[in-house]
Each structure stands twice: as structure tokens, then as C-alpha cells.
Amino acid sequence: MHYDVIVIGLGAMGAATLYQLAKRGVRVAGVDRHAPPHDLGSSHGDTRITRQAVGEGAAYVPLALNAQRIWRELEAQSGEALFEACGMLMLSSSDTPTRGHGTADFAGETAALAERFGIKHSLLDATQLRTRFPQFGGYGDNAVGYFEPGAGYVRPERAIDVQLRLAEQLGATLYNNTPVTTIESMGQGVRVQTSSGALTADKAIVCAGMWTGRLLGAPVKSLLKVCRQQLFWFELDEPERFAADSPVYILLHGAADTDSCYGFAPLPGENAIKIATEQYLEGCDPDAVDRSVSQADIDAMYDAHVAGRLLGVSRRVLKSKVCTYTITPDFNFIIDAHPQMANVTLVSACSGHGFKHSAGIGEALAMHHCNEPGAVDLSPFSLARFR
Ligand SMILES: Cc1cc2nc3c(=O)[nH]c(=O)nc-3n(C[C@H](O)[C@H](O)[C@H](O)COP(=O)(O)OP(=O)(O)OC[C@H]3O[C@@H](n4cnc5c(N)ncnc54)[C@H](O)[C@@H]3O)c2cc1C
């Protein structure tokens, strides 16, 4: 079967790209080694933070804003709740600015971008923080808060599911449980070899998440590092501290990018808060990710990030999950033509901050494919910066 485009990998980036292409009448197929949404890649765990003033850099802001618009459009079409605009508090209690995703002063850059793009926000001193957000503690009088009311969280599994279902209704073909083994450029197109036969297309867009390096090999592989991350759902002793309209939060409490944690208020019906930190030191093999979380891991997380900082939260973990970031050397995305394979576009797994942009990235890729005017400029994510 020959398609205009084959999207390889149907997680956050692939589902969005497939949907946006199908919406534009492109003859498109999506292929995944599993049956998305699933919990074996980088897009599971119930919630993902979305922010508007994206401290990772100005190039991301239009993608995040477009994604929020698209979540609302998808909600209207599907009847599913995808995006909860509960606001976001970034609480900085460190004497030195905290690094985040490659940005030296993550909170400072966030506030600067909010000013630059006219994004609604407020800055809070320690007294205002204590009054307004009594669920957080352990900071001194020098602490500052950045509150963004238009931020919140997205439901990743639902968002993927909705986009895949809508894409199928619009004519896309889905090949689930079908690993792609090789991609070859040939003449004006590509040949995609799968476990159950070959497909051809004019173009392939590779959104294979943490398996991208393995699928594409050198030179892409050397730019991607897969880092295992852990998610913890700590049971609440004082649920009244985390009201239904509690914001998502990013707590910055040291100079390094690992001196931070982020989390969510309980989802309806839950009595636990999901919280996580980030680690970039240890890489892992995407096909041998250790999915167990030990009591020692739980204790380390609680002692470093929860105790004294999130009030009314017990040491008891009701649920835990392992997920992976696939990071680039500068923590920024790669969205570009493959440097050696004609007709192949590469969309990296987006370094632990991609979900909030995924719907916007899918739309931008589809608009560029269809030569539509007004598409978001994706050149800041090109491979040229590594040459
Ligand atoms: C713990 C954690 C917390 C995060 N928090 C946030 C957050 O709060 N906000 C935010 O914006 N971002 C966050 N992120 C980042 C965001 O979730 C990722 O950037 C994004 O989900 C990556 O999507 P993806 O499509 O690249 O990868 P995935 O969703 O993993 O999709 C890749 C797909 O490719 C398929 N595949 C791979 N190889 C093949 C093959 N050979 N053949 C066929 N199919 C293949 C896989 O089965 C998979 O379905 C977080 C990530 C993690 C892990």
C-alpha cells in the first residue's frame, strides 16, 4: 500500500501529527510497535503540565499556545476532558537561580517570556505565597512565586486516544502492534519495513520516542540519551490542603536542574498527589527499562522533595510508575529532515518537556507538509545547531 505520509510511532507526537495530516486530507498511515496509548514509552502517568510562558525558550511559546487551543477543539469534537486550566505555581526558594531544561535561570526566563508575550501572570512574595497556597512550606522570606492562571495539566493517554480515533475517522490507517524494523529512502519516497510487510510512502515522519536512536542509528543516535524517571503518588493525610482548584506546581529549591520537583493536585476521586523530580545522569536501554520502584527510591524522593515542602502529605505511596525522558545535549527538541535519509523527518522525543507542545507540533508539521501559510517556525529545532 502506498501513502502520502507514514507516521512511525503514535505516542504524543505521532498521534498529533497523524490527526493533523488526516484532517487536511493527506493519505496517511500510522504505525506503532504497541497499541497506543500505552505505558511503555514517554506519554503515560495520567497528567502532564502545560505552561504558556515556556521557560525553555521563546521558540516554544507559540507551540504551547497552539496546543492549548487544539486541546479545546479536540474536547469539543470528542466530548472528552483533556485540558484542565487550574493554573501553575512556580515557587523559587533558592538563593541562586535554578537551572531547568538547559535554561540557566528557569523561573527568571519564565517571567521574562510572560512579559514579552503578554501572558497573564502574577508574581508573589513569601507572605502572599503563605496566604494563598498553604499546601507548600519549607521556604524562607526570600522565596518568590510565579503564578500563571492559563497553565494547568493535560491528560496524555486521553489526548493520544482522541487524536488517533479522530484520525481514523478522517481516513487514516492505523497499524498497531507492528514494529518498524527499517526505513529506506528510495527515489522520490521511502520504504518502511514492518514486522508484517513493507509499506511505501512519499515521506516518513519518525516519532519513535525513546526508540528513535535505535531505529535511525548514527548520527541521530549519538544525540539522544534515554533517562529513566520515576513518578510517585503520595497519599494525603490532609486532603483539604489540596482543593480541587489547586494549581500544578514546580518547586525550585537549589541551583542544579535536579534541585526541583513538580506535581499535581489529586485528580477527582484520588487521595494522593503525583510528584516527580528529574535525573539526567544515568542513561538506560529503551528495551530494558527497569520498571520497578523500590522503598529506597520512595524514601529518597520523600526526604529530598516532599518532607516539609508539601504539607499534609504522608510517606505512603499509593502508586508509582517509571517513564523515560529522551534528552538532547542542549535539552531542546530536534524537529528536522533526517541528515542522510531523503524524505524522512525526525521528531525527537522532546527532552522531558514535549507533551505540552505535541498538538502544536503535529499541527505545524502538517501545515508545513501542506505548504499552508502561518505555520510555526520549526527551524529553532533543526540539527544545524549540533554541527
Ligand atoms: C515522567 C515524565 C514526565 C513528563 N512531564 C511532562 C510535563 O509535565 N509536561 C510536558 O510537556 N512534557 C512532559 N514530559 C515529556 C513528554 O511526555 C514527552 O516529551 C512526550 O510524551 C514524548 O512523546 P513521543 O511521541 O516523542 O514519545 P512516545 O509517546 O513514547 O511515543 C513513541 C511511540 O513510538 C512507538 N515506537 C517506537 N519505536 C517504534 C518502532 N520501531 N516501530 C513502531 N513504533 C515504534 C512507541 O511504541 C511509542 O508509542 C514528561 C515525560 C516523562 C517521562
The ligand as a MOL file (V3000), in Angstrom:
LIG
                    3D

  0  0  0     0  0            999 V3000
M  V30 BEGIN CTAB
M  V30 COUNTS 53 58 0 0 0
M  V30 BEGIN ATOM
M  V30 1 C 7.8590 11.2220 33.7910 0
M  V30 2 C 7.6320 12.2040 32.6760 0
M  V30 3 C 7.0370 13.4130 32.9570 0
M  V30 4 C 6.8470 14.3560 31.9570 0
M  V30 5 N 6.2200 15.5210 32.2690 0
M  V30 6 C 5.9500 16.3960 31.2930 0
M  V30 7 C 5.1680 17.5480 31.5800 0
M  V30 8 O 4.7260 17.7390 32.7180 0
M  V30 9 N 4.8980 18.3900 30.5620 0
M  V30 10 C 5.3440 18.1770 29.3000 0
M  V30 11 O 5.0780 18.9910 28.4240 0
M  V30 12 N 6.0670 17.0850 28.9910 0
M  V30 13 C 6.3770 16.1910 29.9510 0
M  V30 14 N 7.0710 15.0680 29.6710 0
M  V30 15 C 7.5960 14.8580 28.3090 0
M  V30 16 C 6.5800 14.3330 27.3560 0
M  V30 17 O 5.7230 13.4340 27.9950 0
M  V30 18 C 7.3360 13.7070 26.1820 0
M  V30 19 O 8.1470 14.6980 25.5690 0
M  V30 20 C 6.3860 13.1460 25.1480 0
M  V30 21 O 5.3630 12.3990 25.7390 0
M  V30 22 C 7.1630 12.2860 24.1780 0
M  V30 23 O 6.2840 11.8580 23.1690 0
M  V30 24 P 6.7950 10.9970 21.9430 0
M  V30 25 O 5.6830 10.9170 20.9980 0
M  V30 26 O 8.0990 11.5300 21.4550 0
M  V30 27 O 7.1370 9.5680 22.5680 0
M  V30 28 P 6.1180 8.3830 22.9650 0
M  V30 29 O 4.8460 8.9330 23.4410 0
M  V30 30 O 6.8850 7.4540 23.8360 0
M  V30 31 O 5.7860 7.6870 21.5930 0
M  V30 32 C 6.7120 6.9530 20.8450 0
M  V30 33 C 5.9330 5.8540 20.1470 0
M  V30 34 O 6.7480 5.2670 19.1570 0
M  V30 35 C 6.4660 3.8810 19.1280 0
M  V30 36 N 7.6130 3.2070 18.5050 0
M  V30 37 C 8.8920 3.2560 18.9170 0
M  V30 38 N 9.6900 2.5410 18.0980 0
M  V30 39 C 8.8910 2.0440 17.1280 0
M  V30 40 C 9.1240 1.2190 16.0060 0
M  V30 41 N 10.3310 0.7420 15.7140 0
M  V30 42 N 8.0700 0.8800 15.2570 0
M  V30 43 C 6.8270 1.3420 15.5330 0
M  V30 44 N 6.5520 2.1400 16.5910 0
M  V30 45 C 7.5660 2.4800 17.3730 0
M  V30 46 C 6.2680 3.5410 20.5970 0
M  V30 47 O 5.5600 2.3480 20.8010 0
M  V30 48 C 5.5080 4.7460 21.1000 0
M  V30 49 O 4.1050 4.5680 21.0540 0
M  V30 50 C 7.2780 14.0870 30.6410 0
M  V30 51 C 7.8600 12.8600 30.3470 0
M  V30 52 C 8.0260 11.9110 31.3480 0
M  V30 53 C 8.6520 10.5940 31.0140 0
M  V30 END ATOM
M  V30 BEGIN BOND
M  V30 1 1 1 2
M  V30 2 1 2 3
M  V30 3 2 2 52
M  V30 4 2 3 4
M  V30 5 1 4 5
M  V30 6 1 4 50
M  V30 7 2 5 6
M  V30 8 1 6 7
M  V30 9 1 6 13
M  V30 10 2 7 8
M  V30 11 1 7 9
M  V30 12 1 9 10
M  V30 13 2 10 11
M  V30 14 1 10 12
M  V30 15 2 12 13
M  V30 16 1 13 14
M  V30 17 1 14 15
M  V30 18 1 14 50
M  V30 19 1 15 16
M  V30 20 1 16 17
M  V30 21 1 16 18
M  V30 22 1 18 19
M  V30 23 1 18 20
M  V30 24 1 20 21
M  V30 25 1 20 22
M  V30 26 1 22 23
M  V30 27 1 23 24
M  V30 28 2 24 25
M  V30 29 1 24 26
M  V30 30 1 24 27
M  V30 31 1 27 28
M  V30 32 2 28 29
M  V30 33 1 28 30
M  V30 34 1 28 31
M  V30 35 1 31 32
M  V30 36 1 32 33
M  V30 37 1 33 34
M  V30 38 1 33 48
M  V30 39 1 34 35
M  V30 40 1 35 36
M  V30 41 1 35 46
M  V30 42 1 36 37
M  V30 43 1 36 45
M  V30 44 2 37 38
M  V30 45 1 38 39
M  V30 46 1 39 40
M  V30 47 2 39 45
M  V30 48 1 40 41
M  V30 49 2 40 42
M  V30 50 1 42 43
M  V30 51 2 43 44
M  V30 52 1 44 45
M  V30 53 1 46 47
M  V30 54 1 46 48
M  V30 55 1 48 49
M  V30 56 2 50 51
M  V30 57 1 51 52
M  V30 58 1 52 53
M  V30 END BOND
M  V30 END CTAB
M  END
